[in-house]
Amino acid sequence: MTLKLASGSYDNTIRFWDPTNGSCIETIKLSSTPNRIEITEDKSKILIGMNNCAKIYDLKRLDQAFRSYDNDFKGNVTAVGCFWKQ
């Protein structure tokens, strides 16, 4: 397993970093500033809350959103969470 650090920024990106050397590994470009990011417990998805929307990305395929809830909210999404029913 590779150790990674995820950060959200006012430049409308989520960046993934290698904490051992400080280099940026990958970047997701968003439509607005991320307010909240969460990683699922199984480390397979990243959830992102932004202004008027929330997105879920598969961490193995960051090139497109796994699920996108655009304009489904009126204002900033400031909390996200995920749970599976078994």
Secondary structure, 3 states (H helix, E strand, C coil): CCCCEEEEECCCEEEEEECCCCEEEEEEECCCCCCEEEECCCCCEEEEEEECEEEEEECCECCCCCEEEECCCCCECCCCCCCCCC
